[in-house]
Structure formats: C-alpha cells, structure tokens
Amino acid sequence: MKVWMWPKSSELNFYNDLLTNSLSGAGIEVKDLKHGKLLLQVGGARAGDIVHIHWMHHAYQNSNLLVFIVKSFLFIMTMLYLKVRRVQLVWTIHNLYPHQVKYKRLERFMRTVICKFCSKLLVASESIKRKVIAEFDVPASKLFVVKHGHYLGVYKSKGVDCRKAYGIDADADIYLFLGAIKAYKGVEDLIEAFNAMKTKQSYLIIAGKADKQMEAYLKRVEDKENIILDLRFIPNEDVADLINAVDVMVMPYKEITTSGSAILGLSFRKLIVMPDNEFIDEYFKEDMVVRYNPNDYNGLENAMKSALNVKREQRTPPYEEVLKELEWSAIAQKIKNVYQGWG
C-alpha cells in the first residue's frame, strides 16, 4: 500500500510534514502528490493504494464560474477514474467550507459529491463530524475522528529577546495575534477591544502577512498607541521567540472548526483568548483558554482583561496531560488503522 499525499509537505505549515513523517515512522510509504498533477501522478497507483487530500477545493475552485464548472467536471472524472482503479480516496476535512466561497451552492454540491466518492473521511473533532454529517449527508460510518497533533519541539528558539526588539518593557503585559491577517480572523474586533481596555503597561502585537483588504484597514486605524504591527510573513525560525515573549495569544476568529494556531499556542503552553466553540471542549482544559460570547459586544474586551487575571494567579493547567493526547506517533497509528479499515 502506498499513500499519495496532497500536500506531503508545506512551507507555510509544519502540519503536513509532521503527519508525513509520523506515517513514515509507522511503516507507510508516502508519495508526494504535487498540486495540479493528480491524474498524471496517480496513473501508476494500484488497487489498494490511497490518495489522501487535505484541502480539496484547490482541485476545482476558481473565481470564474465557467472555469469552476470545468475544473469540477474534470475532478469528478478523476475521482471516477480512481474508483474504477479501486484506489481509495481519503479526505481530511479541516474546514466545513473554505474561508473564501464565491459560489456557495456549487461549493456545497462539490463537497457533497466528493464525500460520496471518498472511501473515508477524517476530521479532527466530534463537533466537526456532526457538522459534516448534517451538511453533506454523510453516513457516520464513513467519518473518523483523529485529533490534530501538537507542535512541541518544532519551532526552535534563536534566543532573541523580542520584547527588546519591539521596544517593550520586560514587565509589560503583551497580547499576540499571530498568522495571516484576513477579515474572517476578527482583527478589527481585536483592535477595537484592545483600545477599549489597554493601559500604559499593555501592548498588542499583530504579526503576520495582511491581505489587501486588511492592509488598507490597518492603515486607516487612528489609535495605534501600544499596538505593534509586524505585517510580514513571520519566518518559522522567528516563531518560538515571538510566542515566548508574550503573555496571552488572542484568536478572535469569526469561523472556527479546528485551529492550528490554537494548538500552536497550546504547544507553547500559552493562555489563549478565543470565542466560545465546541473545539475548545475537545482540545483544552480549565485555565488554558478564556472564552467569550462573540455576540456580546464587550465579550472580547472582558475576556482579554480576564486573561491577565488568570496569568497573575499563576494557575497550573494540565498541559502535559493534554499534549500527550496529541502525540504524532499515536495519531499516525490511528490514521494507519483507518487506511487499513480497522478504524
């Protein structure tokens, strides 16, 4: 059995590399299925081999409706070819829908069809499983819950004092937003909440590459006192020192299924502020997350204040217990069992 993984690795996220390496450690041969070459590369796949895709929409989506339809047809033909060849198609559903959807009805149609063609579907939580069953009419027997692994030891410290580099005092309270800056991630709400509760001793670092819409918004923000904008893609080698320098990570996302950023914060044992959702209940324990009602106008502001109180009380959450459940070796074995029909 070979597994053709799309993507096998990624420059933007260590998730795929960690998954691939752990599967290889479990004795599975993982081949690199390159973007745009699905049909060409799996021509040599044999019955019993597996094509494992993570972000399906790259195979068919397009902003042009006609191109979207043509690509969708070609992808359906490709899935039919795989089925005839008795090659299993496995999909890890990271999000119920892509973050950007132009043609919602067509998107839902394609995802429903893909679910029917797939031999197995992987999700990272029971809450996503319930949503997939309801949204795409998928039998529960086809869905398998395998948690997202941790990032322990992945990002190495260079020993850089980021507080000093940003000109922040050693005893200041620092909130961090880290990652690509897009509208659905709630950065506008974050800035508004921070400006409403900040003191001379509190700072907000927003670090990540902004899209054009958010870059224009950030330029319009008038009150930027104690807000540090580091609007670039943060290199992997800078991540550890940046996270280690802050007190609280804030993730005010408007849409959450599974958050790799939250698991990154968990891996660094950082207190996280995020809107209340079922994902929290499955991955975190008490005093690891300060949650808030996103429909409460002052919810985010109050949660950010509460987070500092939790920090000052120096509570000791059971991080080791939680992180042990996210070991990649155990995750690889679970996925291997799913591949082999034992899941």
C-alpha positions as CSV (number, residue, x, y, z in Angstrom):
1,M,0.0,0.0,0.0
2,K,1.2,3.5,-1.0
3,V,-0.3,6.7,0.2
4,W,-0.3,9.6,-2.3
5,M,-0.4,12.7,-0.1
6,W,-1.6,16.1,-1.3
7,P,0.3,18.0,0.1
8,K,3.0,15.9,1.5
9,S,4.8,19.0,2.9
10,S,4.2,22.7,3.1
11,E,6.4,25.7,3.5
12,L,3.6,27.6,5.3
13,N,2.6,25.0,7.9
14,F,4.5,22.1,9.6
15,Y,1.3,20.1,9.9
16,N,1.8,18.2,6.7
17,D,5.5,17.5,7.4
18,L,4.7,16.2,10.9
19,L,1.9,14.0,9.6
20,T,4.0,12.6,6.7
21,N,7.0,11.9,9.0
22,S,4.9,10.2,11.6
23,L,3.2,8.0,9.0
24,S,6.5,7.0,7.6
25,G,7.6,6.1,11.1
26,A,4.5,3.8,11.2
27,G,5.8,2.0,8.2
28,I,3.8,3.6,5.5
29,E,5.3,4.7,2.1
30,V,4.1,8.3,1.5
31,K,4.4,9.7,-2.1
32,D,4.3,13.4,-2.8
33,L,1.2,14.2,-4.9
34,K,2.0,17.6,-6.3
35,H,-0.6,20.3,-6.9
36,G,-2.3,20.2,-10.3
37,K,-0.8,16.8,-11.2
38,L,-3.3,14.5,-9.6
39,L,-4.4,12.4,-12.6
40,L,-0.9,12.3,-14.1
41,Q,0.9,11.1,-10.9
42,V,-1.6,8.5,-9.7
43,G,-1.7,6.8,-13.1
44,G,0.7,4.3,-11.6
45,A,-1.4,3.8,-8.5
46,R,-2.6,0.2,-7.9
47,A,-5.7,-1.2,-6.3
48,G,-5.5,-0.7,-2.5
49,D,-3.3,2.4,-2.8
50,I,-4.6,5.6,-1.1
51,V,-4.9,9.2,-2.3
52,H,-5.1,11.4,0.8
53,I,-6.0,15.0,0.1
54,H,-6.3,17.8,2.7
55,W,-7.7,20.9,1.0
56,M,-9.9,19.6,-1.8
57,H,-11.1,23.0,-3.0
58,H,-7.7,23.6,-4.7
59,A,-8.6,20.9,-7.2
60,Y,-11.8,22.5,-8.5
61,Q,-12.3,26.0,-7.2
62,N,-11.9,29.2,-9.4
63,S,-13.2,32.7,-9.3
64,N,-14.5,32.4,-12.8
65,L,-17.8,30.4,-12.8
66,L,-17.1,28.6,-16.2
67,V,-13.6,27.6,-15.1
68,F,-15.0,26.4,-11.7
69,I,-17.6,24.2,-13.6
70,V,-14.9,22.8,-16.0
71,K,-12.5,22.1,-13.2
72,S,-15.2,20.5,-11.1
73,F,-16.2,18.2,-14.0
74,L,-12.6,17.2,-14.5
75,F,-12.1,16.5,-10.8
76,I,-15.2,14.3,-10.7
77,M,-13.9,12.3,-13.7
78,T,-10.6,11.9,-11.9
79,M,-12.4,10.6,-8.8
80,L,-14.4,8.2,-11.0
81,Y,-11.1,7.0,-12.5
82,L,-9.7,6.4,-9.0
83,K,-12.8,4.4,-8.1
84,V,-12.6,2.2,-11.2
85,R,-8.9,1.6,-10.4
86,R,-10.0,0.7,-6.8
87,V,-7.7,3.4,-5.4
88,Q,-9.1,4.7,-2.1
89,L,-9.8,8.4,-1.8
90,V,-9.3,9.8,1.7
91,W,-10.1,13.4,2.7
92,T,-9.2,15.2,5.8
93,I,-11.9,17.9,6.2
94,H,-10.1,20.7,8.0
95,N,-12.9,23.2,7.5
96,L,-16.6,22.7,6.7
97,Y,-16.1,25.2,3.8
98,P,-13.1,27.1,2.5
99,H,-12.7,30.5,4.1
100,Q,-13.4,32.2,0.8
101,V,-16.5,30.9,-1.1
102,K,-17.8,32.7,-4.1
103,Y,-20.3,30.2,-5.3
104,K,-21.8,28.7,-2.2
105,R,-24.4,26.3,-3.8
106,L,-21.8,24.9,-6.3
107,E,-19.3,24.6,-3.4
108,R,-21.8,22.6,-1.3
109,F,-22.6,20.4,-4.3
110,M,-19.0,19.6,-5.0
111,R,-18.2,18.9,-1.3
112,T,-21.3,16.6,-1.1
113,V,-20.2,14.7,-4.3
114,I,-16.6,14.4,-3.0
115,C,-17.8,12.9,0.3
116,K,-19.7,10.3,-1.7
117,F,-16.6,9.3,-3.7
118,C,-14.3,9.2,-0.7
119,S,-13.7,5.8,1.0
120,K,-13.1,7.5,4.3
121,L,-13.2,11.0,5.8
122,L,-11.0,12.3,8.6
123,V,-12.0,15.1,10.9
124,A,-10.2,16.5,13.9
125,S,-13.1,16.6,16.4
126,E,-16.5,15.2,17.2
127,S,-18.1,18.6,16.6
128,I,-16.8,18.7,13.0
129,K,-18.1,15.2,12.5
130,R,-21.6,16.2,13.5
131,K,-21.5,19.2,11.2
132,V,-20.2,17.1,8.2
133,I,-23.0,14.5,8.7
134,A,-25.6,17.3,8.8
135,E,-24.3,19.5,5.9
136,F,-23.2,16.9,3.4
137,D,-25.5,13.9,4.2
138,V,-22.5,11.6,5.1
139,P,-23.1,8.3,7.0
140,A,-21.3,8.4,10.4
141,S,-19.6,5.1,9.5
142,K,-17.5,6.9,6.8
143,L,-16.2,9.5,9.3
144,F,-13.2,9.0,11.6
145,V,-12.1,11.4,14.3
146,V,-8.3,11.8,14.6
147,K,-7.1,14.8,16.5
148,H,-4.7,17.5,15.2
149,G,-1.2,16.8,16.6
150,H,0.9,19.2,18.6
151,Y,3.9,21.4,17.6
152,L,6.2,20.5,20.5
153,G,9.8,21.0,19.6
154,V,9.0,22.0,16.1
155,Y,9.8,25.8,16.3
156,K,13.3,26.3,17.8
157,S,14.3,29.4,19.7
158,K,17.2,31.6,18.4
159,G,17.4,33.3,21.8
160,V,16.2,36.6,20.5
161,D,14.6,39.0,23.1
162,C,11.5,40.0,21.1
163,R,10.4,42.5,23.8
164,K,13.6,44.4,23.5
165,A,13.4,44.2,19.7
166,Y,9.9,45.7,19.7
167,G,10.8,48.2,22.4
168,I,8.5,46.8,25.1
169,D,9.4,46.8,28.8
170,A,10.1,43.5,30.4
171,D,7.2,43.8,32.9
172,A,4.6,44.8,30.3
173,D,1.5,42.7,29.5
174,I,1.6,41.6,25.9
175,Y,-1.2,40.2,23.7
176,L,-0.3,38.5,20.5
177,F,-2.2,37.8,17.3
178,L,-0.1,35.6,15.0
179,G,-0.8,34.5,11.5
180,A,-2.2,35.5,8.1
181,I,-4.4,38.6,8.6
182,K,-7.7,38.2,6.9
183,A,-11.2,39.6,7.6
184,Y,-12.6,36.4,9.0
185,K,-10.0,36.3,11.7
186,G,-11.5,39.2,13.6
187,V,-8.5,41.6,13.7
188,E,-10.8,44.6,13.5
189,D,-12.7,43.4,16.6
190,L,-9.4,42.7,18.3
191,I,-8.0,46.3,17.8
192,E,-11.3,47.8,19.0
193,A,-11.3,45.6,22.1
194,F,-7.7,46.3,22.9
195,N,-8.1,50.1,22.6
196,A,-11.1,49.9,24.9
197,M,-9.2,48.1,27.7
198,K,-5.5,49.0,27.2
199,T,-3.3,50.6,29.9
200,K,0.2,52.1,29.7
201,Q,1.5,48.6,30.6
202,S,-0.4,46.6,27.9
203,Y,0.6,46.0,24.3
204,L,-0.8,44.2,21.4
205,I,1.4,42.7,18.7
206,I,-0.2,41.8,15.4
207,A,2.3,39.7,13.5
208,G,1.6,38.3,10.0
209,K,1.0,39.0,6.4
210,A,-2.1,41.0,5.7
211,D,-4.2,40.7,2.6
212,K,-5.0,43.9,0.6
213,Q,-8.4,44.4,2.4
214,M,-6.9,44.2,5.9
215,E,-3.7,46.1,5.0
216,A,-6.0,49.0,3.9
217,Y,-8.0,48.7,7.1
218,L,-4.8,48.8,9.3
219,K,-3.6,51.9,7.6
220,R,-6.9,53.6,8.5
221,V,-6.7,52.8,12.2
222,E,-6.1,56.1,14.0
223,D,-5.4,54.9,17.5
224,K,-2.3,52.7,17.3
225,E,-0.8,53.5,20.6
226,N,0.8,50.4,22.2
227,I,-0.2,48.4,19.0
228,I,2.8,46.9,17.2
229,L,2.1,45.9,13.6
230,D,4.7,43.5,12.2
231,L,3.0,43.0,8.8
232,R,5.1,40.3,7.2
233,F,5.1,36.6,6.9
234,I,6.7,35.5,10.2
235,P,9.5,33.0,9.3
236,N,9.4,29.7,11.1
237,E,12.7,30.5,12.8
238,D,11.2,33.6,14.5
239,V,8.0,32.0,15.8
240,A,9.3,30.5,19.1
241,D,11.0,33.7,20.3
242,L,7.9,35.7,19.5
243,I,5.5,33.4,21.3
244,N,7.8,33.0,24.3
245,A,7.8,36.8,24.7
246,V,4.1,37.3,25.1
247,D,1.6,36.6,27.9
248,V,-1.6,35.9,26.0
249,M,-2.4,34.8,22.5
250,V,-5.7,36.2,21.1
251,M,-7.6,34.4,18.3
252,P,-10.9,36.3,17.7
253,Y,-11.8,34.3,14.6
254,K,-15.3,34.6,13.2
255,E,-15.1,31.0,11.9
256,I,-13.5,28.1,13.9
257,T,-13.6,24.4,13.2
258,T,-10.1,23.2,14.2
259,S,-7.5,25.9,14.8
260,G,-3.9,25.1,14.1
261,S,-2.9,28.4,15.7
262,A,-4.7,27.5,18.9
263,I,-2.8,24.2,19.0
264,L,0.4,26.1,18.4
265,G,-0.4,28.2,21.4
266,L,-1.2,25.1,23.4
267,S,2.1,23.6,22.4
268,F,3.9,26.6,23.9
269,R,1.7,26.4,27.0
270,K,0.3,29.9,26.3
271,L,-3.1,31.1,27.6
272,I,-5.4,31.7,24.7
273,V,-8.4,34.0,24.3
274,M,-11.0,32.9,21.7
275,P,-14.7,32.8,21.1
276,D,-16.7,30.0,22.7
277,N,-16.9,26.9,20.5
278,E,-17.0,23.1,20.7
279,F,-13.4,22.8,19.6
280,I,-12.3,24.2,22.9
281,D,-14.1,21.5,24.9
282,E,-12.3,18.7,22.9
283,Y,-8.8,20.1,23.0
284,F,-8.4,22.2,26.1
285,K,-8.9,22.0,29.9
286,E,-9.6,24.6,32.5
287,D,-7.4,27.7,32.6
288,M,-5.9,27.1,29.2
289,V,-8.5,29.2,27.3
290,V,-10.5,32.3,28.3
291,R,-13.6,32.0,26.1
292,Y,-16.2,34.7,25.3
293,N,-19.6,35.0,23.6
294,P,-18.9,36.6,20.1
295,N,-22.4,38.1,20.2
296,D,-21.6,40.0,23.3
297,Y,-20.4,43.5,22.3
298,N,-17.9,43.6,25.2
299,G,-17.1,39.9,25.2
300,L,-13.7,40.1,23.7
301,E,-12.6,43.1,25.8
302,N,-13.7,41.4,29.0
303,A,-12.1,38.1,28.1
304,M,-8.8,39.9,27.4
305,K,-9.0,41.5,30.9
306,S,-9.8,38.2,32.5
307,A,-6.9,36.5,30.8
308,L,-4.4,38.8,32.6
309,N,-6.1,37.9,35.9
310,V,-5.7,34.2,35.1
311,K,-2.0,34.8,34.3
312,R,-1.4,36.7,37.5
313,E,-2.9,34.0,39.6
314,Q,-0.3,31.6,38.2
315,R,-2.6,28.7,37.9
316,T,-1.0,25.4,36.6
317,P,-3.2,23.9,33.8
318,P,-2.6,20.2,33.0
319,Y,-0.7,20.9,29.8
320,E,1.3,17.6,29.8
321,E,-1.8,15.6,30.0
322,V,-3.4,17.4,27.1
323,L,-0.3,17.4,24.9
324,K,0.2,13.6,25.5
325,E,-3.2,13.1,23.7
326,L,-1.8,14.9,20.7
327,E,1.4,12.8,20.1
328,W,2.0,12.3,16.5
329,S,3.0,8.7,16.8
330,A,-0.4,7.8,18.2
331,I,-2.1,9.9,15.5
332,A,-0.2,8.1,12.8
333,Q,-1.2,4.8,14.1
334,K,-4.9,5.8,14.2
335,I,-4.7,7.0,10.6
336,K,-2.9,3.8,9.5
337,N,-5.8,1.9,11.1
338,V,-8.3,4.0,9.2
339,Y,-6.3,3.3,5.9
340,Q,-6.4,-0.4,6.6
341,G,-10.0,-0.5,7.5
342,W,-9.6,-1.0,11.2
343,G,-10.5,2.5,12.3
